[in-house]
Amino acid sequence: MAKQIKARTITIAEKEGTFSSIFHKIKGTKKESGILSLRHLLSNEKARLLHICKTKKPASIYELAKLLGRDFKAVRQDIRVLEQFGFVELISSHKHGRERLRPVVDADKVVITINL
C-alpha cells in the first residue's frame, strides 16, 4: 500500500497587472495574501525550519530553536507564519505545569502554480 503524499498548494494568478496568491490548506480552507507574503513564506530559514521539524521531530519550539541554532523569539515568529498558512500545526502538551507547543509538519511537498 503506497503512502499518500500530502501537499500544500499555492496558486499565483495575475490580476490587473499584479500577482496575487491563494494559499490552500489541506482542510480545504483558503487564505488570500499578496506575493510579498509568498516571498516571506518561502525563505531559506523557513525551509530549514520545516526540514528539521519533519526529520528531527522536536518536542517543543524551544528544542527546535536549539536544533536550528537560532533565537527562540525568531523561531517562534517563523512558526506563527508557517502555522497561519497551514504548513505547521502546533500540538499542545503540558510538562511540569507548563504548556509546551510541539511543531508538526505533516505535508510532504509544496506545489506552486502560476497562472498568467
ZADOZA-404408 format. One line per field, with one value per residue (C-alpha): residue number from 0; residue in one letter; z negated, x negated, y negated. Coordinates in Angstrom, 2 decimals. Each point is the difference from the previous one (the first is absolute). Example, Ala and Ser with C-alpha at 12.3 -4.5 7.8 and 13.67 -1.06 7.14 Angstrom:
<sites>
nr = (0|1)
rest = (A|S)
pz = (-7.80|0.66)
px = (-12.30|-1.37)
py = (4.50|-3.44)
</sites>
This chain:
<sites>
nr = (0|1|2|3|4|5|6|7|8|9|10|11|12|13|14|15|16|17|18|19|20|21|22|23|24|25|26|27|28|29|30|31|32|33|34|35|36|37|38|39|40|41|42|43|44|45|46|47|48|49|50|51|52|53|54|55|56|57|58|59|60|61|62|63|64|65|66|67|68|69|70|71|72|73|74|75|76|77|78|79|80|81|82|83|84|85|86|87|88|89|90|91|92|93|94|95|96|97|98|99|100|101|102|103|104|105|106|107|108|109|110|111|112|113|114|115)
rest = (M|A|K|Q|I|K|A|R|T|I|T|I|A|E|K|E|G|T|F|S|S|I|F|H|K|I|K|G|T|K|K|E|S|G|I|L|S|L|R|H|L|L|S|N|E|K|A|R|L|L|H|I|C|K|T|K|K|P|A|S|I|Y|E|L|A|K|L|L|G|R|D|F|K|A|V|R|Q|D|I|R|V|L|E|Q|F|G|F|V|E|L|I|S|S|H|K|H|G|R|E|R|L|R|P|V|V|D|A|D|K|V|V|I|T|I|N|L)
pz = (0.00|1.12|-2.41|0.95|0.60|-1.75|1.85|-0.66|3.09|0.78|3.07|1.39|2.50|1.96|-0.85|1.63|0.47|-3.42|-1.47|-2.84|-1.87|-1.41|-2.57|-0.28|-3.24|-0.07|-1.74|3.06|-1.51|1.78|-1.01|2.45|-0.11|2.28|1.71|-2.76|-2.51|2.31|0.13|-3.79|-0.35|2.27|-1.64|-0.49|-3.80|0.21|2.31|-2.57|-2.75|1.90|0.76|-3.65|-1.17|2.54|-0.60|-3.66|-1.44|-2.83|-3.13|-0.30|1.75|-2.49|1.06|3.65|-0.60|-1.59|2.94|2.43|-2.06|0.15|-2.48|-1.51|0.76|3.69|0.32|-1.76|2.49|2.98|-1.47|-0.29|3.69|1.05|-2.26|1.46|3.48|-1.13|0.38|-3.73|-2.66|-3.69|-2.35|-3.61|-2.94|-3.62|-1.86|-3.56|0.07|3.13|3.45|2.75|3.69|2.27|3.65|2.42|3.80|1.67|3.61|2.32|2.75|1.04|3.40|1.51|3.05|1.89|2.21|2.54)
px = (0.00|-1.56|-0.24|2.27|-1.98|1.40|-0.60|0.49|1.09|-0.77|1.63|-1.28|2.16|-0.54|2.73|0.08|-3.77|-0.98|-0.39|2.20|-0.37|2.50|-1.23|2.03|-0.15|0.62|3.34|1.23|0.04|-1.92|-1.64|-0.74|-3.20|-2.33|-3.18|-2.00|1.38|-1.08|-3.55|-0.01|1.42|-2.55|-3.24|-3.02|0.38|3.60|-1.07|-2.62|2.60|2.46|-2.73|-1.08|3.62|0.62|-3.20|-0.97|3.54|-0.87|2.16|0.37|-0.70|-2.85|-1.61|0.50|-1.78|-2.93|-0.19|-0.03|-2.47|2.39|1.61|3.24|1.98|-1.01|0.90|3.34|0.76|-0.82|2.14|2.97|-0.29|-0.27|2.93|2.11|-0.41|0.51|-3.57|-0.45|2.43|-0.74|0.94|0.47|-1.21|-0.82|-3.20|-0.73|2.99|-1.16|1.52|-2.21|0.75|-1.36|-0.36|1.20|-0.37|2.25|-0.37|-2.47|-0.19|0.95|1.59|-0.23|2.12|-0.35|2.96|-0.77)
py = (0.00|-3.29|-2.90|-2.89|-3.20|-3.06|-3.25|-3.69|-1.90|-3.63|-1.51|-3.28|-1.85|-3.20|-2.47|-3.43|-0.16|1.38|3.46|1.19|3.27|2.43|2.47|3.20|1.96|3.74|-0.49|-1.89|-3.48|-2.70|-3.22|-2.78|-1.98|-1.92|1.15|-1.73|2.51|2.81|-1.35|-0.27|3.50|1.69|-1.15|2.26|-0.20|1.20|2.83|1.07|-0.27|2.22|2.54|0.26|0.31|2.76|1.99|-0.59|-0.37|-2.44|0.20|-3.78|-3.30|-0.54|3.30|-0.97|-3.32|1.87|2.43|-2.93|-2.04|-2.98|-2.34|1.38|-3.17|0.06|3.68|-0.60|-2.80|2.24|2.80|-2.38|-0.96|3.65|0.90|-2.81|1.49|3.60|1.27|0.69|1.18|-0.69|2.84|-1.08|2.09|-0.72|0.85|-1.09|-2.35|-1.82|0.13|1.33|-0.48|2.73|-1.08|2.68|-0.04|2.54|-1.15|1.70|-2.59|-3.54|-0.51|-3.49|-0.79|-3.27|-0.98|-2.72)
</sites>
